[in-house]
Amino acid sequence: GQYLGAREPSIAKQMVYKAILLGTLLEATMGLVFLVFAEPIVRFFSQDPVVVQLGATVMHFAIVWMVFDALTMISMFALRGVGDVLWSMVISLLFGYGVRLPLVYLFSFTLGFGFFGAWFGLIVAFVAWGLTLYTRFARGHWMKRYEAIDRLVPEAAS
């Protein structure tokens, strides 16, 4: 927001890229912790071998989900921050209900993968949602608004 107020949208865009890099690296690091320590973490909550096996497997699925969750959330809030609120909302509703739920149903029930199919469907939806939001931000459609203001009000650029 500070860079947008200073009429420096290109620097604002760079800051979002840095936030995405830091957020995805943090989530990937936590994912490595989940990968290495999945069973001990689950055993902290339950000694049941079935729960431990399922929980550890889900934590391995979560590694991919976590990285794309960071990309999705940072891109979504960046779009909101630059004023691309309607588009962000529509895409979030579309992916939340029109993509994620059908994919979970498809992989869980239609294709018969059950519990793990649900997780796979969630991950596929999150990857697509995150990449869609990131692409919207990266294309810079939102920057046109700030360029137009600078053309209309030249002193706003200084």
QUIZIDA-V654975 format. One record per backbone hydrogen bond with DSSP energy under -0.5 kcal/mol. CO is the residue of the C=O (numbers start at 1). NH is the residue of the N-H. If there is no record, write none. Layout:
BEGIN
((CO & NH) (CO & NH))
END
This chain:
BEGIN
((1 & 5) (2 & 6) (3 & 8) (4 & 7) (8 & 11) (8 & 12) (9 & 13) (10 & 14) (11 & 15) (12 & 16) (13 & 17) (14 & 18) (15 & 19) (16 & 20) (17 & 21) (18 & 22) (19 & 23) (20 & 24) (21 & 25) (22 & 26) (23 & 27) (24 & 28) (25 & 29) (26 & 30) (27 & 31) (28 & 32) (29 & 33) (30 & 34) (31 & 35) (32 & 36) (33 & 37) (34 & 38) (37 & 41) (38 & 42) (39 & 43) (40 & 44) (41 & 45) (42 & 45) (42 & 46) (48 & 52) (49 & 53) (50 & 54) (51 & 55) (52 & 56) (53 & 57) (54 & 58) (55 & 59) (56 & 60) (57 & 61) (58 & 62) (59 & 63) (60 & 63) (60 & 64) (61 & 64) (61 & 65) (62 & 66) (63 & 67) (64 & 68) (65 & 69) (66 & 70) (67 & 71) (68 & 72) (69 & 73) (70 & 74) (71 & 75) (72 & 76) (73 & 77) (74 & 78) (75 & 79) (76 & 80) (77 & 81) (78 & 82) (79 & 84) (80 & 83) (83 & 85) (84 & 88) (85 & 89) (86 & 90) (87 & 91) (88 & 92) (89 & 93) (90 & 94) (91 & 95) (92 & 96) (93 & 97) (93 & 98) (94 & 98) (94 & 99) (95 & 100) (99 & 103) (100 & 104) (101 & 105) (102 & 106) (103 & 107) (104 & 108) (105 & 109) (105 & 110) (106 & 111) (107 & 113) (108 & 114) (113 & 116) (113 & 117) (114 & 118) (115 & 119) (116 & 120) (117 & 121) (118 & 122) (119 & 123) (120 & 124) (121 & 125) (122 & 126) (123 & 127) (124 & 128) (125 & 129) (126 & 130) (127 & 131) (128 & 132) (129 & 133) (130 & 134) (131 & 135) (132 & 136) (133 & 137) (134 & 138) (135 & 139) (136 & 140) (136 & 141) (137 & 140) (140 & 143) (140 & 144) (141 & 144) (142 & 145) (142 & 146) (143 & 147) (144 & 148) (145 & 149) (146 & 150) (147 & 151) (148 & 152) (149 & 153) (153 & 156) (153 & 157) (154 & 157) (155 & 158))
END
